[in-house]
């Protein structure tokens, strides 16, 4: 009976306030088993953000693109009620994936599909655009398929008409990567394209947890308030049209609407999760559980949850490290593994790194592992552009006397920054996130994962959804350690100082640096 009462209470928003005190107490109970270095941060953020308690046995960390694809197809095949997917786009060669969606709809008459993708990326001219690929499903199952496309309001007026396809994606995209069915969800940074299923390295974490899946599904539904809807139209040259259903808001001026919608969404789920925490049973507060906190970054809408969380976390870690430092010359403080496939680390994060009292091991992609390597036209200069940004960053590191050589324990007794580059023959690199080890010998107790590239573009232009996972569970911590160690296996010392950068690329970075 107690469980039933709590279940009903958890979805009654009008009664939230009376449980706030209990929630604060339960948050502290939930964090009592966490490492002291993050306990204060999690105590604060588990009531500031939506927060979900998930048994570590219900969390699966995948490490290979093939596993990601197989898991995705298996999820689609066992879906009974809902398939909800969010990505930048669906690639032109994904016949098997599209067929699996079609088969699921055909075989299960009560199944519904909800997709949210990026408008500009999904409507590139040509017969192989994402919109064209999905059109047959939309025509056959119009009442059970909903396809929404987000168009960044950053590009307005005459510029929106003049900037050509592909280039218009530079002003911001829809970037969350959510792959869910019913009560399970896989969170990643990977898109739905052949390379991400074969030889493009990313991160993939699968959760079998109803409330987290419900949060992700409702995130897509809430975001539909400021998106276009894809509809078949035989009279249109492309065979489809875009329907803008918000009659009171112009589609190029959605900033206020998006800010209000996403803020209200987070506030609602924060209250729901607070009530759920207030009803925790003993087994729900097990040290074997993990806490998951979603954070939205929509800089163009004035939503900067990721940015605020990163600052709070890194400031707190630096303070804890200073308070607990020993007189020993051997560094025994936190170590942060930090990775991004596109090295243009957001300036505020750079400042935090350079001013903190922590050790950082950063992995970026080598030029050959960069997704733009060998591209035609201007985009072919981007790997060299990222080399320039790396060189500038490392000059700052050296000026601060923080350089920590690759796999070296010599030369830096305290804080340090190490830059490595990932390279694997025939592969490209797209992983992103952070892992926090409370000391060099420990397994990670916290990770940030999801869609953010942790760069200026993610902070200011793209719409991102990421997650902070914290845990005291030894097995899950071991698996997080194996995940980042697996990435480090293909990383070697940064060689960017040896590479020359052309004047043309320097001019390009000066012109569009904030778009990288």
WOGIZI-V405615 format. One record per backbone hydrogen bond with DSSP energy under -1.0 kcal/mol. CO is the residue of the C=O (numbers start at 0). NH is the residue of the N-H. Records with the same first field share a line. If there is no record, write none. Layout:
# WOGIZI-V405615
CO=NH + NH
This chain:
# WOGIZI-V405615
0=4
1=5
2=6
3=7
4=8
5=9
7=10
8=11
11=14
12=15
15=18
16=19
18=22
19=23
20=24
21=25
22=26
23=27
24=28
25=29
26=30
30=33
34=37
37=41
38=42
39=43
40=44
41=45
44=48
51=291
53=289
54=57
55=58
57=207
59=205
63=67
64=68
65=69
66=70
67=71
68=72
69=73
70=74
71=75
72=76
73=77
80=111
81=181
82=113
83=179
84=115
85=177
87=117
88=191
90=93
92=94
93=97
94=98
95=99
96=100
97=101
98=102
99=103
100=104
101=105
102=106
103=107
107=110
111=82
112=145
113=84
114=147
115=86
116=149
117=121
121=130
125=128
128=132
129=133
130=134
133=137
134=138
135=139
136=140
140=143
143=112
145=114
146=229
147=116
148=227
149=118
155=159
157=161
158=162
163=167
164=166
165=168
166=169
167=170
168=171
172=462
176=187
177=85
178=185
179=83
180=183
183=180
184=206
185=178
186=204
190=192
191=90
192=195
193=196
194=197 + 198 + 199
198=427
200=429
202=188
203=61
204=186
205=59
206=184
208=212
209=213
210=214
211=215
212=216
213=217
214=218
215=219
216=220
217=221
218=222
221=224
222=225
223=226
227=148
228=242
230=240
232=235
238=232
240=230
242=228
244=246
245=248
249=252
253=257
254=258
255=259
256=260
257=261
258=262
259=263
260=264
261=265
262=266
263=267
264=268
265=269
266=270
267=271
268=272
269=273
270=274
271=275
272=276
273=277
276=279
280=283
285=288
287=55
289=53
290=469
291=51
292=467
294=465
295=304
296=463
297=300 + 302
298=301
302=297
303=307
304=308
305=309
306=310
307=311
308=312
309=313
310=314
311=315
312=316
313=317
314=318
315=319
316=320
317=321
318=322
319=323
333=358
334=436
335=360
336=434
337=362
338=432
341=343
343=455
345=349
346=350
347=351
348=352
349=353
350=354
351=355
357=415
358=335
359=417
360=337
361=419
362=339
363=421
368=428
369=372
371=374
376=379
377=380
378=381
380=384
381=385
382=386
383=387
384=388
385=389
386=390
387=391
388=392
389=393
390=394
391=395
392=396
393=397
394=398
395=399
396=401
397=400
401=416
404=407
415=359
416=403
417=361
418=493
419=363
420=491
421=365
423=426
427=200
432=338
433=447
434=336
435=444
436=334
438=441
444=470
445=435
446=468
447=433
448=466
453=345
454=458
455=459
456=460 + 461
462=174
463=296
464=450
465=294
466=448
467=292
468=446
469=290
472=476
473=477
474=478
475=479
476=480
477=481
478=482
479=483
480=484
481=485
482=486
483=487
484=488
486=489
487=490
489=422
491=420
494=497
495=498
501=505
502=506
503=507
504=508
505=509
506=510
507=511
508=512
511=514
512=515
